[in-house]
Amino acid sequence: MSEAATAIIVAVAREARPLIRRFGLARANDTATDSRTWIGRHDGRALRLIATGMGPTNARQTVLALLAHHSCDRVIVAGLCGALDPALQVGDLVPPDEVLDAATGRTHRRPIPHRHGGRLVSVARVIASPAEKAGLFARHAAAAVDMETAAIAAVCESHEVPWLCLRAVSDTADQALPDGIERLIDDHGRLRPWPAVRQLARAPGTIPALAHLARGTARAAEALAAALPPLLADLQAH
């Protein structure tokens, strides 16, 4: 195996772009994981950034392949999340102490010390409406929701690789995502042209909703990129 690296896991390339710029990473051809991969160094340590694709299945399969073929001293689950706590705003950081898998009820507690951040809940689909967000908040007392962290944590625990999670809020608890958003984007967060055209013809209001989400996504991704270097420095110091 190659030199042990810190692996940073995101779902889609849109989340990765500010991190690529921040760390000066280069695209790598990684046939082992069959995923979008970038590599580089930060403060003398090897970094490997991987975009798994959206959802728990893509995340699980990619991280299983990563740990089977590459040496990783720790895994940082990064990327975006939806706020469940009404107090959270776009760009706020969520460093959860524990992650709940809504499908199984299993809770994963991070083994790497970091600042307190409450609970994150992982689900299998996009939570689009304020009512659904409010229901998850009441049911699980979670600050935010995502789709990949619980699956990644489970793989890391099975391989005895320490992990932690840092996510940034891209949409607030009271923000409705565009209708049918899961039909409009593919697993890599790219707009599907024909479903988008049909949706826009039926519901022109989708355009401002998509624009609002795009602005939140960009702001959250930049906040995440600004937070990762000091996090890595803190981990290095301990």
N, C-alpha and C positions, 0 to 999 in steps of 0.2 A: 504494500500500500504506500501511497505518497505521504508527504509530511502532513501531520494532523492539522486540520484547518478548523476555524470557526465557521460553521455553516449558518447562513442567514436565509431563511425560507420565507418567500412571499407567494401569493397566489398568482398574480398576473404581472406582466412586464410594466404596466402603467405604474404599479407600486414600486417597481425596481428602478425606474429611470433616475429619480433623484439620488438614490443610493449609489448607482453606477457612477454618476458624476461626482458625488461627494468623495467616494473612495478611489476613483480613477480605475475602475475595474475594466477588464477586457473580456470580450465574448469568448467562450470556450466551446469546443465541440465535445460534448459529453454523451457518448453513445450508451454509457452504463445506465444513466437515468432517463435518457431520451427526453430531456427537458431543456428549457432555456437556462443556460448557465453562464455565469461570469466569474472570473477569478482575479485575485490581486493580493495585495498585502496592506496591512495597516499596523503601524508601530511594530514592525518586525514579525508580525504573525500572518500566516496565510488565511485568506478569506475566500469563501466559496458562496456565491449568491445564486439561488435557484428559484425560478418561477414554476410552480408545480401545476398550474391550472386550478380553476375554482372547484371547491367542494371537497368533502372528506375523502372520497375515493381517489381522486387525483393526488391529493396530499399524501395519503397513506402509501400508495404505490410508489410515488416518487421518493419519499424519504426511506422506505424500505430498500429501494435500489441504491440510494445514496450511501446508506450505512453498510450495505453489502460490499460496495466497491471502493469506498473512500474512507480514510481515517478522519474522524471528526472528534475534537475534544469537547465541543459543546454545540448546541443548536439553539439559535435565536429565531423564534417565530415572530416575524414582523409583518407589516402590512396594515390594512385598514379594517375598521369595524363600524357597526351601526350602534349609536347610543341607545340604551334603554333607560338610563337614569336621566330624567329631565334636566338635571343640572349640568350635564356635559354639553359642550359646544364643539362645533367643527374645529378640528385641529388639536383638541385636547388629547393627551396621551393616557392610555390605559395599560398599566403594567400589572396584570392580575396575579394575585397570590395563588389562585386556584381556577381551574377550568372545568366546567361541568359539561359532559356530553349529554345533550338533551335526549338523544335516542336510547342510550343505555342506562342513564342515571349515574354513570361512573364519574367520580371527581378525581382530577389530576392536580396534585400540588407541586409547584415548581421546586426543584432541588437547589437552584442557584439563588442565593440571597439577593434581594433587590428591594427598592422602596415599595411600601405597601400600596396595593392597587385594587384590592377587593376581588370580585368574581367576574369571570367571563363565561358566557354560555355559548357552546358550539351547536349549530343546527345543520340540517342537510339541505336547506333551501334558503333563498333570499327572503328576509323578513321585510316586507315592503310598506305595510300600513302602520300608522300610529297606533291603531287599536291592537294589532298583533304585538307591537313593541311593548305597549303597556301591559298586555297579558303576560309576556315573558318576564317583565320587570316584577310584576306582582307575584308570579309563580316561583321565580328562582332568585330574586333579590340580586340579580346580576347587573353590573354597570353597563355592559355592552354585549353585543352578539357578533359572532363570526361563523364561518363554516369549516375552518380547517384545523384550528389549534388543538382540539381534543384528539383528533386522529393522529396528528404529529406527535403529541405528548405520549400517546399510547405506544407508538413505535419506538420513540426514544427510551421510554421506560423498559420496554422489552429487550433493548440492546444495551441497557445500562449507560446511556449517554445523557449527561445532564442537559437540561433545557430551561429556557425561560421565554416569556412572551412580552412583546411590546407592540401595541397597536395604537393607531391614531384614528380619531372619530372622523368619518367622512359624511355622515348624515345624522341629524339630531333625532331625539325621540319623537318629536312632533312633526317630523318631515315625512311626507309620503313620497315613496319612490315611484318612478313612471309605471303606469299600468302595464302588466305583462312583461316586466323587465327581463325575466328569465328567458323569454322567447326572443328578446331583442339582442342579447349578447351571447357570445359563445363562451367556452370554458376558459378562454384566455382574455376575457373582458372586451373583445372586439365586437363592434356593432355588426349584426347580421343584416346585410343590405335590404333584401326583399321583405323579411318580416318587419323591418323598420319602416320601409315605405308604406306597407299596408297599414301598420299601426298609426303612422302619421296621417294617413288619409282618413282613417276612422276617428282619430282623436288628436286634433292639432295641438291640444294642450300638452301633449307629450314632449313637444320641443322645449318649452321653458323648463319643464321638469327635468329633462335630460341635461339642459344647460346648467341648472342649479346643482345637480348631482356632480357634473363634471368639475364645476368650480370647487365644490367641497372636496372632491377626490384629490384635485391638484393641491389644495391647501393642506390637506391631511398628509399627503405623500411628502411634501416639503418639511412639514413638522417632524415627521418620522425620520427623515434623512438628517435633520439637524440634531435629533436626539441620540442617534446610534453611535456616533464617535465618542461622546462622553460616557455612554454606557459601556462601550468596549474598554475605554480607559479605566473605568471603575472596576470592571471585571479583571483587567490585567493587574491592577494594584492589589487585588485580593486573591 
